[in-house]
Amino acid sequence: MLPRLSSLHRPLAWLLIAGVLETAAIAAGDGRADAPPAPEPRIESTLELQVALHRHGFSCGSIDGVGGAQTSAALLAFQTSNELEETGVADGPTSELLHADTPTLGSYTFTSGDLVGLHPMPASWLEKSQLPSMAYVTALELVAERSHARPDLIRKLNPGVNWDTLLPGAKVVVPAAEPVVVTGSAAQIMISMNDHVLEVLDGQGKVIAHFPVSIARMVEKRPTGSLHVTVVIPDPDYTFDPDVFPESEEGRQLGRKLVIPPGPNNPVGVVWIGLDRPGYGIHGTPEPENVGRTESHGCFRLANWDALTLMGLVHVGMTVNVL
């Protein structure tokens, strides 16, 4: 029951009571003062799109913030996989699935180990075989690869950084492409030589991961049909065989094989996935910007970061269909 009020206090009291009732009505949702709906998540830029695709396991090669054929292919593969309309643009439904609360850009802090491990890369195969490892050459190369990005983009994001004088503790801005989370269980690999694409499929044939890939330059060195994974090796070494590089003057003079030590600049990168055809495999590369654009001597070449993602999905005996 409301208290008895004098005539002097009644107008003010009823205004206060009306305000309380209106507030309660809004809270109850009678529609008289509805708050505007929250905006739908939107992918606002090519850079945001590329980072989001990488996080879902749909790689567009080296992140550059510009876009192109590889970004378009990754986006279409993501839309197909998620049964979205294949618009080729980051429309509302696509943005809603791709968008995350994690910012597109993050930071990388250099450690003393990062910087001490850098060393120049000799030109000759013999000198490479004598190195302790095929490590990164520059700080820029290191941070670009670890953030799945082109070095040019890293420079643009950090215009005031002198890459030749970095000290431990230096912090730079990078695309926040990690971690890569692939949803689903891998059952087989499909490689399209016409499209220069490697995709991982689950047991129902759904694409759960997508990567640009380089293939053999010479048609007769391109294996087709059904192959199988025979071995998965992280941080492999590499055997330089002069017979495989007849164009190498050094190889002809050496006349013998050399073992090149592991590392991100190893000719097969940081992963070797061997196939049941002698000398053939899926592997990384020290030149990620060229993946899908240039051709290899015979194997299937991925960016190192994509090779690492693939390594976590494959198993010995897995089928690799090459079309």
Buried (B, 14 or more C-beta within 10 A) or exposed (E): EEEEEEEEEEEEBEEEEEEEEEEEEBEEEEEEEEEEEEEEBBBEEBBBBBBBBBBBBBBBBBBBBEBEBBBEBBBBBBBBBBEBEEEEBBBEBBBBBBBBEEEBBBEBEBEEEBBEBBBEBEEEBBEBBEBEBBBBBBBBBBBBBBBBBBBBBBEEBBEEBEBEEBEEEBEBBBBBBBEBEBEBEBBBBBBBBEBBBBBBBBEEEBBBBBBBBBBBEEEEBBBEEEBBBBEBBEBBBBEBEBEEBEEBEBBEEBEEBBEBBBBBBBBBBBBBBBBBBEEBBBBBBBBBBBBBEEBBEBBBBBBBBBBBBBBEBBEEEBEBBBE
